[in-house]
Amino acid sequence: MGARGRDDGPVGAGRGGGDVAGAVRDGSRPPSGSAAAVRRSAAADPVKGLLHRHRDLCERAVDPLEIAAGLEAHGVTDRTAARFRHRDVFSLAEEMYARVPRDGDTPARPEEAPVSRPRGPRAAGVVLALLPGALCAAAVVCLRLTEGRPRLIAAAVGVLAVALALGAALRRGPLRAATRSTSTWACWLVGYALLGDGLLDNALTGGPDGLPDGTADDPWPVTVGPVLALVLSYAPAAGCAHLFTAGARRKLSSSRGLAEFSASVRPLLLGTFALYMGALAALLALTGAVLGEPAAHPQGLTLGALLLLARLLTVHGHLHASRLVLTAAAAAEAVALAAPFAGRLPGCGFLSVPVETLVAACGPAGVPTAACGIGALALLVHAARRLTRASAHAPTERTR
């Protein structure tokens, strides 16, 4: 980001109220005086009050971009910055950065401050991103080549191996986050993609009469193809997340205002999202053809979109919306599964009517498609608002 000084002078240039600025630098309070004197001092140095309120942010900031993101998170807009005689928040942040010393060192000029950028993917990160898909593919092969108890053992080992690999991959790279509070609901949604359609179809026809045996022609079929495609899509998801984060940080360093930054990041977000959806659609078609199963594009695409958007929002500090939508989607699927069984109770047949109507119109896949599709749409709208703000891309240790 090029230097953006004040409209009436260079960044950090001398102005009236120098004693007040000095008091801000050494942490002391401005000398007491009459109300008129205080008003004259504030008018001469309008940034001093903002510096005092956000001193901790300015002292720990590694560059002006972090201050700009923090100010935006506290409600400071480009219009607010105009009251401090700056044309935008980025220009205001550069002055605040320049006026607060750090550990006795001379503050670097804003144009010389290094702009930290996300590091490119390393070999270990690439291997970790590909490992879950490779293990899941191996587990599917073992399921197809075994029967009876060996198949159960292969399924248990495969699930454990894929879960451990995904956990390791999510602890580093562009999709890492400090919380795991959404993992339970994500596991439920993936589990429903594997077993839910078959269980719902059996429940509506009076079953199930037994447990699934892991084959597609079983009365309770296990749909392995969509789950394999989702696990294989982790690598494209990590790549898309890296492209989005790197692109947003570049635009953050070159934008000249919050509105300009948001307008430039929104197409980037939608483009990376579309890129992932295209990769997932191709993987769904590929796994369906190889395994001889339906491609299951509706439920696979909506689930993949929901999981990617929830993870992106969590990574960038918006956990609440992700948790709420994932919980709602999982609850909707659970209610849909429970409704046919509840409808078997005397006088409770009406409870299963909504699910029966939806399945009659769209098939069993209509339930996860509706639940995940509505959730993904809600998160996409939310992400278009939240992930296009500078505060979502603050250059902190979390994003470096």
TADARA-V106908 format. One record per pair of residues at least 4 apart in sequence whose C-alpha atoms are under 6 Angstrom apart, sorted by the first residue. I is the first residue (numbers start at 1). J is the second residue. If there is no record, write none. Layout:
BEGIN
I;J, I;J
END
This chain:
BEGIN
1;253, 1;254, 2;111, 3;111, 4;91, 5;10, 5;11, 5;91, 6;10, 6;11, 6;86, 11;95, 12;95, 16;44, 17;41, 17;44, 17;45, 20;30, 23;27, 23;28, 23;29, 23;30, 42;46, 46;84, 51;55, 57;61, 58;97, 61;66, 64;93, 64;94, 64;97, 66;394, 66;395, 67;93, 68;89, 68;90, 68;93, 69;390, 69;391, 69;394, 70;391, 71;76, 72;76, 73;391, 76;80, 78;88, 78;89, 81;86, 81;88, 81;89, 82;86, 82;87, 86;92, 88;257, 94;110, 98;107, 101;107, 108;113, 118;246, 118;400, 127;131, 128;169, 129;169, 129;235, 130;235, 132;162, 132;165, 132;166, 133;231, 133;232, 135;162, 136;162, 139;158, 143;151, 146;151, 147;151, 154;158, 170;175, 170;176, 171;176, 172;176, 174;238, 174;241, 174;242, 177;315, 182;323, 187;191, 192;196, 194;222, 194;223, 194;224, 195;222, 197;364, 198;220, 198;221, 200;337, 202;207, 202;208, 203;207, 203;340, 204;340, 212;220, 214;222, 216;221, 216;222, 225;287, 225;288, 226;300, 229;283, 229;284, 233;280, 240;272, 242;246, 243;247, 244;248, 251;255, 255;261, 262;388, 262;389, 265;388, 266;388, 267;271, 284;295, 285;295, 287;291, 288;292, 288;293, 288;294, 288;295, 296;300, 297;301, 298;369, 299;368, 299;369, 302;372, 302;373, 303;372, 305;376, 306;376, 310;322, 313;318, 314;318, 314;319, 316;392, 323;327, 325;375, 327;331, 329;371, 329;372, 335;339, 339;343, 339;351, 339;352, 340;352, 343;348, 343;349, 343;351, 343;352, 356;360, 358;362, 359;363, 359;364, 362;366, 366;370, 368;372, 369;373, 370;374, 372;376, 379;383, 383;387, 387;392
END
